[in-house]
Amino acid sequence: MPALGDGPWLDDAAGRLVRPFTVSNGRTRPSIALDLMSQVMGTGVTPLGYLGPEHAQALDLCHGPVSVAEIAAQLKLPAVVTKVLLSDLVDCGALTTKPPAFQHNPTDRALLEAVLDGLRRQL
């Protein structure tokens, strides 16, 4: 029996009752380029036409700038499915997106070396 607090698609014992890709109608590619660190934010525009409950849940999470990774974690959906949902919302004008702030220099060598040194100390 589904747990009331988790919504109709989750069951305490069985987990997710609906396959994640049914949420995106089997689509695996978003219509716009998004990565896990891309920021999305609601525009205040109400989407026209029917969008699924997951679209509404995603839109509710976007009152301020939030990353694609955070939304995927909150929705408990794979990142690729979340990207498809978010691209649907961008396409209908309900969300706006911008690339992550570090896009100009995504591989800062000093930062990567510091992370590597920290990992080596842990081993």
CNS distance restraints for C-alpha pairs under 8 A (distance, minus, plus):
assign (resid   1 and name CA) (resid  11 and name CA) 6.42 0.50 0.50
assign (resid   1 and name CA) (resid  12 and name CA) 7.93 0.50 0.50
assign (resid   2 and name CA) (resid   6 and name CA) 7.67 0.50 0.50
assign (resid   2 and name CA) (resid   7 and name CA) 7.49 0.50 0.50
assign (resid   2 and name CA) (resid   8 and name CA) 6.25 0.50 0.50
assign (resid   2 and name CA) (resid   9 and name CA) 7.39 0.50 0.50
assign (resid   2 and name CA) (resid  10 and name CA) 5.95 0.50 0.50
assign (resid   2 and name CA) (resid  11 and name CA) 4.23 0.50 0.50
assign (resid   2 and name CA) (resid  12 and name CA) 6.60 0.50 0.50
assign (resid   3 and name CA) (resid   7 and name CA) 6.94 0.50 0.50
assign (resid   3 and name CA) (resid   8 and name CA) 7.65 0.50 0.50
assign (resid   3 and name CA) (resid  10 and name CA) 6.85 0.50 0.50
assign (resid   3 and name CA) (resid  11 and name CA) 5.54 0.50 0.50
assign (resid   3 and name CA) (resid  12 and name CA) 5.97 0.50 0.50
assign (resid   4 and name CA) (resid   8 and name CA) 7.33 0.50 0.50
assign (resid   6 and name CA) (resid  10 and name CA) 5.75 0.50 0.50
assign (resid   6 and name CA) (resid  11 and name CA) 7.49 0.50 0.50
assign (resid   9 and name CA) (resid  16 and name CA) 5.83 0.50 0.50
assign (resid   9 and name CA) (resid  17 and name CA) 5.23 0.50 0.50
assign (resid   9 and name CA) (resid  18 and name CA) 6.09 0.50 0.50
assign (resid  10 and name CA) (resid  14 and name CA) 7.65 0.50 0.50
assign (resid  10 and name CA) (resid  15 and name CA) 5.38 0.50 0.50
assign (resid  10 and name CA) (resid  16 and name CA) 4.51 0.50 0.50
assign (resid  10 and name CA) (resid  17 and name CA) 5.70 0.50 0.50
assign (resid  11 and name CA) (resid  15 and name CA) 4.82 0.50 0.50
assign (resid  11 and name CA) (resid  16 and name CA) 6.26 0.50 0.50
assign (resid  11 and name CA) (resid  17 and name CA) 6.80 0.50 0.50
assign (resid  18 and name CA) (resid  22 and name CA) 6.89 0.50 0.50
assign (resid  19 and name CA) (resid  23 and name CA) 7.49 0.50 0.50
assign (resid  20 and name CA) (resid  24 and name CA) 7.51 0.50 0.50
assign (resid  20 and name CA) (resid  77 and name CA) 6.45 0.50 0.50
assign (resid  20 and name CA) (resid  78 and name CA) 7.21 0.50 0.50
assign (resid  20 and name CA) (resid  81 and name CA) 6.93 0.50 0.50
assign (resid  21 and name CA) (resid  25 and name CA) 6.22 0.50 0.50
assign (resid  21 and name CA) (resid  26 and name CA) 4.88 0.50 0.50
assign (resid  21 and name CA) (resid  27 and name CA) 6.91 0.50 0.50
assign (resid  21 and name CA) (resid  28 and name CA) 7.57 0.50 0.50
assign (resid  21 and name CA) (resid  81 and name CA) 6.43 0.50 0.50
assign (resid  22 and name CA) (resid  26 and name CA) 5.50 0.50 0.50
assign (resid  23 and name CA) (resid  52 and name CA) 7.54 0.50 0.50
assign (resid  23 and name CA) (resid  54 and name CA) 7.14 0.50 0.50
assign (resid  23 and name CA) (resid  81 and name CA) 7.42 0.50 0.50
assign (resid  24 and name CA) (resid  28 and name CA) 7.57 0.50 0.50
assign (resid  24 and name CA) (resid  81 and name CA) 6.17 0.50 0.50
assign (resid  24 and name CA) (resid  84 and name CA) 6.45 0.50 0.50
assign (resid  24 and name CA) (resid  85 and name CA) 6.53 0.50 0.50
assign (resid  27 and name CA) (resid  81 and name CA) 7.81 0.50 0.50
assign (resid  27 and name CA) (resid  84 and name CA) 7.16 0.50 0.50
assign (resid  28 and name CA) (resid  80 and name CA) 6.37 0.50 0.50
assign (resid  28 and name CA) (resid  81 and name CA) 6.60 0.50 0.50
assign (resid  28 and name CA) (resid  84 and name CA) 6.90 0.50 0.50
assign (resid  29 and name CA) (resid  80 and name CA) 7.23 0.50 0.50
assign (resid  29 and name CA) (resid  83 and name CA) 7.84 0.50 0.50
assign (resid  29 and name CA) (resid  84 and name CA) 6.25 0.50 0.50
assign (resid  30 and name CA) (resid  34 and name CA) 7.75 0.50 0.50
assign (resid  30 and name CA) (resid  80 and name CA) 7.77 0.50 0.50
assign (resid  30 and name CA) (resid  83 and name CA) 5.77 0.50 0.50
assign (resid  30 and name CA) (resid  84 and name CA) 4.25 0.50 0.50
assign (resid  30 and name CA) (resid  85 and name CA) 7.71 0.50 0.50
assign (resid  30 and name CA) (resid  86 and name CA) 7.99 0.50 0.50
assign (resid  30 and name CA) (resid  87 and name CA) 5.58 0.50 0.50
assign (resid  30 and name CA) (resid  88 and name CA) 7.73 0.50 0.50
assign (resid  31 and name CA) (resid  84 and name CA) 7.15 0.50 0.50
assign (resid  31 and name CA) (resid  87 and name CA) 5.78 0.50 0.50
assign (resid  31 and name CA) (resid  88 and name CA) 7.46 0.50 0.50
assign (resid  31 and name CA) (resid  91 and name CA) 7.92 0.50 0.50
assign (resid  32 and name CA) (resid  87 and name CA) 5.90 0.50 0.50
assign (resid  34 and name CA) (resid  38 and name CA) 5.87 0.50 0.50
assign (resid  34 and name CA) (resid  68 and name CA) 7.72 0.50 0.50
assign (resid  34 and name CA) (resid  83 and name CA) 6.55 0.50 0.50
assign (resid  34 and name CA) (resid  99 and name CA) 7.74 0.50 0.50
assign (resid  35 and name CA) (resid  68 and name CA) 7.03 0.50 0.50
assign (resid  35 and name CA) (resid  83 and name CA) 7.99 0.50 0.50
assign (resid  36 and name CA) (resid  67 and name CA) 6.62 0.50 0.50
assign (resid  36 and name CA) (resid  68 and name CA) 4.96 0.50 0.50
assign (resid  36 and name CA) (resid  69 and name CA) 4.81 0.50 0.50
assign (resid  36 and name CA) (resid  79 and name CA) 7.39 0.50 0.50
assign (resid  37 and name CA) (resid  67 and name CA) 5.26 0.50 0.50
assign (resid  37 and name CA) (resid  68 and name CA) 6.00 0.50 0.50
assign (resid  37 and name CA) (resid  69 and name CA) 6.42 0.50 0.50
assign (resid  37 and name CA) (resid  99 and name CA) 7.37 0.50 0.50
assign (resid  37 and name CA) (resid 100 and name CA) 5.48 0.50 0.50
assign (resid  38 and name CA) (resid  67 and name CA) 5.43 0.50 0.50
assign (resid  38 and name CA) (resid  68 and name CA) 5.85 0.50 0.50
assign (resid  38 and name CA) (resid  97 and name CA) 6.99 0.50 0.50
assign (resid  38 and name CA) (resid  98 and name CA) 6.07 0.50 0.50
assign (resid  38 and name CA) (resid  99 and name CA) 4.74 0.50 0.50
assign (resid  38 and name CA) (resid 100 and name CA) 4.90 0.50 0.50
assign (resid  39 and name CA) (resid  65 and name CA) 5.72 0.50 0.50
assign (resid  39 and name CA) (resid  66 and name CA) 5.19 0.50 0.50
assign (resid  39 and name CA) (resid  67 and name CA) 4.44 0.50 0.50
assign (resid  39 and name CA) (resid  68 and name CA) 6.42 0.50 0.50
assign (resid  39 and name CA) (resid  97 and name CA) 5.61 0.50 0.50
assign (resid  39 and name CA) (resid  98 and name CA) 5.43 0.50 0.50
assign (resid  39 and name CA) (resid  99 and name CA) 6.25 0.50 0.50
assign (resid  39 and name CA) (resid 100 and name CA) 6.26 0.50 0.50
assign (resid  40 and name CA) (resid  62 and name CA) 6.66 0.50 0.50
assign (resid  40 and name CA) (resid  64 and name CA) 7.98 0.50 0.50
assign (resid  40 and name CA) (resid  65 and name CA) 5.46 0.50 0.50
assign (resid  40 and name CA) (resid  66 and name CA) 5.54 0.50 0.50
assign (resid  40 and name CA) (resid  67 and name CA) 6.26 0.50 0.50
assign (resid  40 and name CA) (resid  68 and name CA) 7.08 0.50 0.50
assign (resid  40 and name CA) (resid  95 and name CA) 6.38 0.50 0.50
assign (resid  40 and name CA) (resid  96 and name CA) 5.62 0.50 0.50
assign (resid  40 and name CA) (resid  97 and name CA) 4.36 0.50 0.50
assign (resid  40 and name CA) (resid  98 and name CA) 6.60 0.50 0.50
assign (resid  41 and name CA) (resid  62 and name CA) 4.87 0.50 0.50
assign (resid  41 and name CA) (resid  63 and name CA) 6.13 0.50 0.50
assign (resid  41 and name CA) (resid  64 and name CA) 5.47 0.50 0.50
assign (resid  41 and name CA) (resid  65 and name CA) 4.74 0.50 0.50
assign (resid  41 and name CA) (resid  66 and name CA) 6.55 0.50 0.50
assign (resid  41 and name CA) (resid  95 and name CA) 5.41 0.50 0.50
assign (resid  41 and name CA) (resid  96 and name CA) 5.44 0.50 0.50
assign (resid  41 and name CA) (resid  97 and name CA) 6.46 0.50 0.50
assign (resid  42 and name CA) (resid  59 and name CA) 6.66 0.50 0.50
assign (resid  42 and name CA) (resid  62 and name CA) 5.20 0.50 0.50
assign (resid  42 and name CA) (resid  63 and name CA) 5.62 0.50 0.50
assign (resid  42 and name CA) (resid  64 and name CA) 7.06 0.50 0.50
assign (resid  42 and name CA) (resid  94 and name CA) 5.79 0.50 0.50
assign (resid  42 and name CA) (resid  95 and name CA) 4.39 0.50 0.50
assign (resid  42 and name CA) (resid  96 and name CA) 6.32 0.50 0.50
assign (resid  43 and name CA) (resid  93 and name CA) 7.14 0.50 0.50
assign (resid  43 and name CA) (resid  94 and name CA) 5.37 0.50 0.50
assign (resid  43 and name CA) (resid  95 and name CA) 5.29 0.50 0.50
assign (resid  43 and name CA) (resid  96 and name CA) 6.38 0.50 0.50
assign (resid  44 and name CA) (resid  94 and name CA) 6.35 0.50 0.50
assign (resid  44 and name CA) (resid  95 and name CA) 7.98 0.50 0.50
assign (resid  45 and name CA) (resid  93 and name CA) 6.27 0.50 0.50
assign (resid  45 and name CA) (resid  94 and name CA) 4.85 0.50 0.50
assign (resid  45 and name CA) (resid  95 and name CA) 7.94 0.50 0.50
assign (resid  46 and name CA) (resid  94 and name CA) 6.08 0.50 0.50
assign (resid  47 and name CA) (resid  51 and name CA) 7.80 0.50 0.50
assign (resid  47 and name CA) (resid  89 and name CA) 7.38 0.50 0.50
assign (resid  47 and name CA) (resid  92 and name CA) 5.89 0.50 0.50
assign (resid  47 and name CA) (resid  93 and name CA) 7.01 0.50 0.50
assign (resid  47 and name CA) (resid  94 and name CA) 5.85 0.50 0.50
assign (resid  48 and name CA) (resid  92 and name CA) 7.29 0.50 0.50
assign (resid  51 and name CA) (resid  55 and name CA) 5.96 0.50 0.50
assign (resid  51 and name CA) (resid  56 and name CA) 7.32 0.50 0.50
assign (resid  52 and name CA) (resid  56 and name CA) 6.80 0.50 0.50
assign (resid  53 and name CA) (resid  57 and name CA) 6.23 0.50 0.50
assign (resid  54 and name CA) (resid  58 and name CA) 6.06 0.50 0.50
assign (resid  54 and name CA) (resid  75 and name CA) 7.69 0.50 0.50
assign (resid  54 and name CA) (resid  85 and name CA) 7.62 0.50 0.50
assign (resid  55 and name CA) (resid  59 and name CA) 6.11 0.50 0.50
assign (resid  55 and name CA) (resid  85 and name CA) 5.97 0.50 0.50
assign (resid  55 and name CA) (resid  86 and name CA) 7.47 0.50 0.50
assign (resid  55 and name CA) (resid  89 and name CA) 7.27 0.50 0.50
assign (resid  56 and name CA) (resid  60 and name CA) 6.14 0.50 0.50
assign (resid  57 and name CA) (resid  61 and name CA) 6.59 0.50 0.50
assign (resid  57 and name CA) (resid  75 and name CA) 7.47 0.50 0.50
assign (resid  58 and name CA) (resid  62 and name CA) 6.78 0.50 0.50
assign (resid  58 and name CA) (resid  71 and name CA) 6.60 0.50 0.50
assign (resid  58 and name CA) (resid  75 and name CA) 7.21 0.50 0.50
assign (resid  58 and name CA) (resid  85 and name CA) 7.72 0.50 0.50
assign (resid  58 and name CA) (resid  86 and name CA) 7.31 0.50 0.50
assign (resid  59 and name CA) (resid  63 and name CA) 7.71 0.50 0.50
assign (resid  59 and name CA) (resid  89 and name CA) 7.69 0.50 0.50
assign (resid  59 and name CA) (resid  94 and name CA) 7.69 0.50 0.50
assign (resid  59 and name CA) (resid  95 and name CA) 7.65 0.50 0.50
assign (resid  61 and name CA) (resid  66 and name CA) 7.80 0.50 0.50
assign (resid  61 and name CA) (resid  71 and name CA) 6.90 0.50 0.50
assign (resid  62 and name CA) (resid  66 and name CA) 6.23 0.50 0.50
assign (resid  62 and name CA) (resid  95 and name CA) 7.87 0.50 0.50
assign (resid  66 and name CA) (resid  70 and name CA) 6.69 0.50 0.50
assign (resid  66 and name CA) (resid  71 and name CA) 7.23 0.50 0.50
assign (resid  67 and name CA) (resid  71 and name CA) 6.51 0.50 0.50
assign (resid  68 and name CA) (resid  72 and name CA) 6.19 0.50 0.50
assign (resid  68 and name CA) (resid  79 and name CA) 7.49 0.50 0.50
assign (resid  68 and name CA) (resid  82 and name CA) 7.30 0.50 0.50
assign (resid  68 and name CA) (resid  83 and name CA) 7.02 0.50 0.50
assign (resid  69 and name CA) (resid  73 and name CA) 6.22 0.50 0.50
assign (resid  69 and name CA) (resid  79 and name CA) 6.74 0.50 0.50
assign (resid  70 and name CA) (resid  74 and name CA) 6.17 0.50 0.50
assign (resid  71 and name CA) (resid  75 and name CA) 6.05 0.50 0.50
assign (resid  71 and name CA) (resid  82 and name CA) 7.30 0.50 0.50
assign (resid  72 and name CA) (resid  76 and name CA) 5.80 0.50 0.50
assign (resid  72 and name CA) (resid  77 and name CA) 5.32 0.50 0.50
assign (resid  72 and name CA) (resid  78 and name CA) 6.30 0.50 0.50
assign (resid  72 and name CA) (resid  79 and name CA) 5.49 0.50 0.50
assign (resid  72 and name CA) (resid  82 and name CA) 5.56 0.50 0.50
assign (resid  73 and name CA) (resid  77 and name CA) 6.74 0.50 0.50
assign (resid  77 and name CA) (resid  81 and name CA) 6.51 0.50 0.50
assign (resid  77 and name CA) (resid  82 and name CA) 6.35 0.50 0.50
assign (resid  78 and name CA) (resid  82 and name CA) 6.34 0.50 0.50
assign (resid  79 and name CA) (resid  83 and name CA) 6.10 0.50 0.50
assign (resid  80 and name CA) (resid  84 and name CA) 6.43 0.50 0.50
assign (resid  81 and name CA) (resid  85 and name CA) 6.39 0.50 0.50
assign (resid  82 and name CA) (resid  86 and name CA) 6.10 0.50 0.50
assign (resid  83 and name CA) (resid  87 and name CA) 5.98 0.50 0.50
assign (resid  84 and name CA) (resid  88 and name CA) 6.27 0.50 0.50
assign (resid  85 and name CA) (resid  89 and name CA) 6.51 0.50 0.50
assign (resid  86 and name CA) (resid  90 and name CA) 6.21 0.50 0.50
assign (resid  86 and name CA) (resid  95 and name CA) 7.60 0.50 0.50
assign (resid  87 and name CA) (resid  91 and name CA) 6.00 0.50 0.50
assign (resid  88 and name CA) (resid  92 and name CA) 6.41 0.50 0.50
assign (resid  89 and name CA) (resid  93 and name CA) 6.31 0.50 0.50
assign (resid  89 and name CA) (resid  94 and name CA) 5.24 0.50 0.50
assign (resid  89 and name CA) (resid  95 and name CA) 5.57 0.50 0.50
assign (resid  90 and name CA) (resid  94 and name CA) 5.77 0.50 0.50
assign (resid  90 and name CA) (resid  95 and name CA) 4.58 0.50 0.50
assign (resid  90 and name CA) (resid  96 and name CA) 5.80 0.50 0.50
assign (resid  90 and name CA) (resid  97 and name CA) 7.43 0.50 0.50
assign (resid  99 and name CA) (resid 103 and name CA) 6.73 0.50 0.50
assign (resid 102 and name CA) (resid 106 and name CA) 5.45 0.50 0.50
assign (resid 107 and name CA) (resid 111 and name CA) 7.87 0.50 0.50
assign (resid 107 and name CA) (resid 112 and name CA) 7.19 0.50 0.50
assign (resid 108 and name CA) (resid 112 and name CA) 6.35 0.50 0.50
assign (resid 109 and name CA) (resid 113 and name CA) 6.10 0.50 0.50
assign (resid 110 and name CA) (resid 114 and name CA) 6.18 0.50 0.50
assign (resid 111 and name CA) (resid 115 and name CA) 6.27 0.50 0.50
assign (resid 112 and name CA) (resid 116 and name CA) 6.16 0.50 0.50
assign (resid 113 and name CA) (resid 117 and name CA) 6.08 0.50 0.50
assign (resid 114 and name CA) (resid 118 and name CA) 6.19 0.50 0.50
assign (resid 115 and name CA) (resid 119 and name CA) 6.21 0.50 0.50
assign (resid 116 and name CA) (resid 120 and name CA) 6.17 0.50 0.50
assign (resid 117 and name CA) (resid 121 and name CA) 6.32 0.50 0.50
assign (resid 118 and name CA) (resid 122 and name CA) 6.47 0.50 0.50
assign (resid 119 and name CA) (resid 123 and name CA) 6.58 0.50 0.50
